[in-house]
Amino acid sequence: IAAVFLATLVAQYLLRYWQVYLMNWTGQRVMHDLRQGLFAHVQRLPARFFDRTPVGRLMTRILNDVEAINEMFASGIVAILGDVLILAGVVAVMLLLHWRLALVTFAVVPLLFLVAVAFRSRAREAYREVRRRIARLNAYLQENLMGVVVVQLFGREETHGREFRQLNAEHRQAVYRRMRYDALLYASVEVIGSAAVASLLWWGGGEILAGLLTFGVLVAFIEYTHRFFLPIRDVSAKYAVMQSAMVAAERIFALLDTPPEIVSPPAPSRPARTRGGLEFRDVWFAYEGEQWVLRGLSFRVEPGERIALVGATGAGKSTIAKLLNRSYDVARGWILLDGVDLREWDLARLRRAVGLVLQDVFLFAGSVEENIALGDPARNREAVRAAARAANAEPFILALPRGYAEEVRERGANLSHGQRQLLAVARALAYDPAVLVLDEATSSVDPEAEALIRDALDRLLEGRTSLVIAHRLSTIQRADRILVLHRGRLVEAGTHRELLARRGVYATLHELQFGGQALRPTR
């Protein structure tokens, strides 16, 4: 007997171990695959989606909400399945022992369903509100930490502290509301269980007095009634985990249901060679509704031509750059690359053909070499170093303690603005695009860095179609043509001399910047 008992204990231990291990393993697999799928999906979403969705909210979806589903797999499902099996066994025993007493006990079951239905919608909304408050907290925290230097510079620590305290308090109140529903549900189950026992005592007592029931059977039935409600209490206790997981699943699948919008067509164009000819044909574009940023814009750029885009703030210059690599799609009209509508191009091929060097260079945490290659296996070490040399970036890279292996901090915090710009030029050179868009890459650097960047850009632009978004008119002297934009329309086009002679918008901008001082053409 002792050996059998010991073997039973060992078997119970092993089964329990594998049960816990397998459920946690399943939860981790589901969480891993779901998080990977979410990340891959978010990577394909258009820029318009990120314009209206805070980064902190997306982090909540990918991290917190997925973790809530993992908790359901790790604890909720196993416990509920076990409770259901126990409940089925207890019901069978009660029916076999005394079916009339069993029916008296089961008479309260409809009350359990009514309570569950009454609580479900209100509790679900309470759980949704908790998830929303967490998302707001994460979004605010992410934004505040990204701008902490500005906060400190303007002495806004106390103000931002109050705002965070308010958001934190709103989250706490949402959790309190959720906790009240959890407590009410659990208390309701307890009261209904007590009502079932009271019904048994009332009906069973009458049966004993009539000589139709023994006292021992009634006592046994009261014990079985407690066992009947025990798994129901456990399920109600796990209700919080299940509700949290269901709300998290709603939010996750809502994100997964967001269409990428900007994708490659079913049969994309993949030309063997990209020459770089561009044409804007009656292009209209708005970020919101019909607040048009570009209005019927039309112009052509020949392969290898160097174009400067000039205009006041809000004229639509930077929008053109975003349309060229399909961060956004036009609302009306067409943009053609080598005579093919951008929407007909293979998206990956298009974005390799159109390179951007922007004012605000984004660098990832990683080595200098990784930031130039961006994980492209086609960019080996020699290609990366050749690009850095051509971009005049190698001298400062080799001066770093670990050279190309030097770790770049988040957003390039350990590099100067000029060094970040040189790495951006090297990155563009490494990818060798047919069309290059420059958003005034030298506008915020010191004269020494500006000279290096200009020299690198001259090398980079040689033989390529290029659009230079000019905020300073002194940077556009080498342009073959200058396109002047005003309120989303092309109002003037020509060389520097021609546009000054017309005394139009360009001449006005020139007058405002240089006070009538003539710029000497460089060629």
Residue pairs with C-beta under 8 A, 6 or more apart in sequence:
19 78
20 78
23 73
23 74
23 75
23 77
23 78
24 73
24 74
26 73
27 69
27 70
27 71
27 72
27 73
27 74
28 70
30 69
30 70
30 73
31 66
31 67
31 69
31 70
31 73
34 66
34 69
34 252
35 62
35 63
35 66
37 256
38 61
38 62
38 66
38 252
38 255
38 256
39 62
41 255
41 256
41 258
41 260
42 58
42 62
42 255
44 260
44 263
45 258
45 260
45 261
46 260
46 261
46 262
46 327
46 328
47 322
47 327
47 328
48 261
48 287
48 328
49 258
49 261
51 287
54 135
54 139
54 142
54 143
55 139
55 142
55 143
56 135
56 136
56 137
56 138
56 139
56 140
56 141
56 142
56 143
57 135
57 136
57 138
57 139
58 255
59 138
59 142
60 131
60 134
60 135
60 138
60 139
61 135
61 251
61 252
61 255
64 131
64 134
64 138
64 248
65 131
65 248
65 249
65 251
65 252
66 248
66 252
68 244
68 245
68 247
68 248
69 245
69 248
69 249
69 252
71 241
71 244
71 245
72 241
72 242
72 244
72 245
75 238
75 241
76 238
76 241
76 242
76 245
79 234
79 235
79 238
80 235
80 238
80 242
82 231
83 231
83 232
83 234
83 235
84 231
86 227
86 230
86 231
87 228
87 231
87 232
90 224
90 227
90 228
90 231
91 102
91 106
91 228
93 224
94 101
94 102
94 105
94 221
94 224
94 228
95 102
97 217
97 220
97 221
97 224
98 213
98 217
98 221
101 200
101 203
101 204
101 213
101 217
101 218
101 221
102 221
104 196
104 199
104 200
104 203
104 204
105 196
105 199
105 200
105 221
105 224
105 225
105 228
107 196
107 199
108 192
108 193
108 195
108 196
108 199
111 192
111 195
112 189
112 192
112 232
115 185
115 188
115 189
115 192
116 185
119 181
119 184
119 185
119 188
122 181
123 178
123 181
123 182
123 185
123 239
123 243
124 243
124 246
124 247
126 174
126 177
126 178
126 181
127 178
127 243
127 244
127 246
127 247
128 247
128 250
129 174
129 177
129 178
130 171
130 174
130 175
130 178
130 244
130 247
131 244
131 247
131 248
131 251
132 174
133 167
133 170
133 171
133 174
134 171
136 167
136 170
136 171
137 164
137 167
137 168
137 171
140 163
140 164
140 167
141 164
144 151
144 160
144 164
150 156
151 157
151 160
178 240
182 239
182 240
185 236
185 239
186 233
186 236
186 237
189 229
189 232
189 233
189 236
190 233
192 229
193 225
193 226
193 229
193 232
193 233
196 225
196 228
196 229
197 222
197 225
197 226
200 218
200 221
200 222
200 225
201 218
201 222
204 213
204 218
204 221
205 218
207 213
207 218
208 214
208 215
208 218
261 329
262 326
262 327
262 328
262 329
262 347
263 347
264 345
264 346
264 347
264 348
265 343
265 344
268 344
268 345
268 346
268 347
268 349
269 340
269 344
269 345
269 346
270 345
270 346
270 349
271 338
271 340
274 337
274 338
274 353
274 434
274 435
275 303
275 338
275 434
276 301
276 303
276 304
276 337
276 338
276 353
276 434
276 435
276 464
276 465
277 300
277 301
277 302
277 303
277 336
277 337
277 338
277 339
277 465
278 300
278 301
278 324
278 335
278 336
278 337
278 435
278 465
278 467
279 299
279 300
279 301
279 334
279 335
279 336
279 339
280 297
280 298
280 299
280 300
280 320
280 333
280 334
280 335
281 298
281 333
281 334
281 335
281 336
282 296
282 297
282 298
282 332
282 333
282 334
283 294
283 296
283 297
283 298
283 323
283 330
283 332
283 333
283 334
283 335
284 292
284 294
284 295
284 296
284 297
284 330
284 331
284 332
284 333
285 292
285 293
285 294
285 316
285 319
285 323
285 328
285 330
285 331
286 292
286 293
286 331
287 293
287 328
292 488
293 314
293 316
293 319
293 488
294 316
294 319
294 320
294 323
294 330
294 488
295 487
295 488
295 489
296 333
296 489
297 316
297 320
297 333
297 485
297 488
297 489
297 490
298 333
298 490
299 483
299 490
299 493
301 307
301 465
301 467
302 465
303 465
304 463
304 464
304 465
305 465
305 466
305 480
305 481
306 461
306 465
306 466
306 468
306 478
306 479
306 480
306 481
307 466
307 467
307 468
307 479
307 480
307 481
307 482
307 483
308 467
308 468
308 470
308 475
308 476
308 479
308 481
308 482
308 483
309 317
309 320
309 467
309 468
309 469
309 470
309 483
309 485
310 317
310 470
310 473
310 476
310 482
310 483
310 484
310 485
310 506
310 509
311 317
311 484
311 485
311 486
311 505
311 509
312 486
312 509
314 487
315 485
315 486
315 487
315 488
316 485
316 487
316 488
317 469
317 485
318 439
318 469
319 328
320 437
320 467
320 469
321 356
321 358
321 437
321 439
321 467
321 469
322 328
323 329
323 330
323 335
323 342
324 335
324 342
324 354
324 435
324 437
324 467
325 350
325 351
325 354
325 356
325 437
326 342
326 343
326 347
326 350
326 351
329 343
334 341
335 341
335 342
336 342
337 345
337 350
337 353
337 354
337 435
342 350
345 353
352 431
352 433
353 433
353 434
353 435
354 433
354 434
354 435
354 436
354 437
355 428
355 431
355 433
355 435
355 436
355 437
356 428
356 436
356 437
356 438
356 439
357 421
357 424
357 425
357 428
357 436
357 437
357 438
357 439
357 441
357 457
358 424
358 439
358 441
359 439
359 440
359 441
359 443
359 444
361 412
361 420
361 421
361 423
361 424
362 411
362 412
363 371
363 408
363 411
363 412
363 415
363 420
363 423
364 370
364 371
364 408
365 407
365 408
365 409
365 410
366 407
366 408
367 402
367 404
367 405
367 406
367 407
367 408
368 397
368 400
368 403
368 404
368 405
368 406
368 408
368 423
369 381
369 384
369 404
369 405
371 408
371 412
371 423
371 427
372 379
372 384
372 387
372 388
372 423
372 426
372 427
372 430
373 379
373 383
373 384
373 430
374 427
376 430
376 431
379 387
379 430
379 431
381 404
383 430
384 404
384 426
384 430
385 394
385 404
387 426
387 427
387 429
387 430
388 394
388 397
388 404
388 423
388 426
390 426
390 429
390 456
390 459
390 460
391 422
391 423
391 425
391 426
391 429
391 456
391 459
391 460
392 422
392 425
392 452
392 453
392 455
392 456
393 419
393 422
393 423
393 425
393 426
393 456
396 419
396 422
397 403
397 404
397 406
400 406
408 414
408 415
412 419
412 420
412 423
415 423
416 449
417 444
417 445
417 449
418 445
418 446
418 448
418 449
418 450
418 452
418 453
419 449
421 441
421 442
421 445
421 449
421 453
422 449
422 452
422 453
422 456
424 441
425 441
425 453
425 456
425 457
425 460
426 456
428 436
428 460
429 456
429 459
429 460
433 464
434 464
434 465
435 464
435 465
435 466
435 467
436 460
436 461
436 464
436 465
436 466
436 467
437 466
437 467
437 469
438 457
438 466
438 467
438 468
438 469
439 469
440 468
440 469
440 470
440 471
440 472
440 475
441 453
441 457
442 449
442 450
442 453
442 454
442 457
442 475
443 471
443 472
443 475
445 453
458 478
468 475
468 476
468 479
470 476
472 513
473 509
473 510
473 513
473 514
473 519
474 519
476 482
476 496
477 496
477 519
477 521
477 522
477 523
478 522
478 523
479 495
479 496
480 495
481 493
481 494
481 495
482 492
482 493
482 494
482 495
482 496
482 499
482 506
483 490
483 492
483 493
484 490
484 491
484 492
484 493
484 499
484 504
484 505
484 506
484 509
485 491
486 505
491 504
491 505
492 499
492 502
492 504
492 505
492 506
494 502
496 519
496 521
497 521
499 506
499 507
500 506
500 507
500 510
500 518
510 519
